[in-house]
Amino acid sequence: MMRVGVMGCGVISEVYMKNLRAFGIPILAVADLDAERAAARAKQFDVLQVLAPEELLGHPEIDIVVNLTVPQAHADIARRALEQGKHVHTEKPLALVADEARALVQLAHARGLRVGSAPDTFLGSHLQTARKVLDDGWIGEPIGATAFMMSHGPERWHPNPDFFYQKGGGPMFDMGPYYLTALVHLLGPIRRVTGTAQTTFAERVVGSPNRFGERIPVEIPTHVQGLLEFERGATGVIVTSFDVWHAELPRIEIYGTEGTLAVPDPNYFGGTVRVRRRGADEWTQVPPLFGFADNFRGLAVADMALAVSHGRPHRASGELALHVVEVMEAIHTSASEGRHVEIESRPVRPEPWPMGYDDTQLALDLRAETERLG
């Protein structure tokens, strides 16, 4: 079975390591620029090796580097891991610019390696159920979609929110990957975008106790809107904002020739999918058709491990992540230059889970693969 090294031991690493251990995937080592933080995480999960970052990247027994560093470091760490012959799964986004994301995908292909990226929430219960409903034609042919992420930013609670308001941050690059990945999973790739963007507040006030009252400058747009034209013909709207105090908009809705599909928050693995067909008097809840309703971050790492062993594509692919980065970048480019922007990449829609697939079956598959490999 694939052996993992975890690069970056911040908050998100806890749920990753909890799930990887539950899946039975060996974590050989951890690394972080803060050695004490790495040691604490290693102790928590009984990981024997605490390494410097370069040592982890060059470790001869590590097969997959799980890259949980800050977004500004994602592309560099992923590139260095690939150059060392490792498969890589990185937190979102894959990179901060499309050219860097494209270079990572090309490097992985050239080396015969896998690169993948969060979010893997589209592998969760509600988005897999929504995909099944859509693919089975419950709402007919999709004609449109809306996606809304409305908030007033993370500075009220995050201990160090500066990077959210620097290059590579903002609501689109922070939360857009969840919504765009979900939309591409449901509707396929996007061929053209048009965007608008604005910066409403020049400064943000930190609310967490460690830096309470400190003001941080805002360097990027914080209210970003995109018009999406999907290759298969549907159109969509996405709005991501750190400027909105309150909203009652849906998270994601898909509109079809025979009805409407309502999808819950794509930042989570579970939730209630609803459908309302033409002529219906009310919405109908769709029972979950798959497992993975809890917080299964790291699920894509398990899928990558099985995919490598079976010689099949992994679902949270580098191609999908590149497409999302290209779309986000294009929305900002459109906003600044006042024009439509064509999207070059065309990822294949990720293969859905087999009907009824859940964490129990995944654990069995991983155990069987471990036994097969000896």
Summary of the structure (lengths in Angstrom):
residues: 374
radius of gyration: 20.4
end to end distance: 8.7
largest distance: 62.1
contacts: 1341
relative contact order: 0.17
helix: 39%
strand: 22%
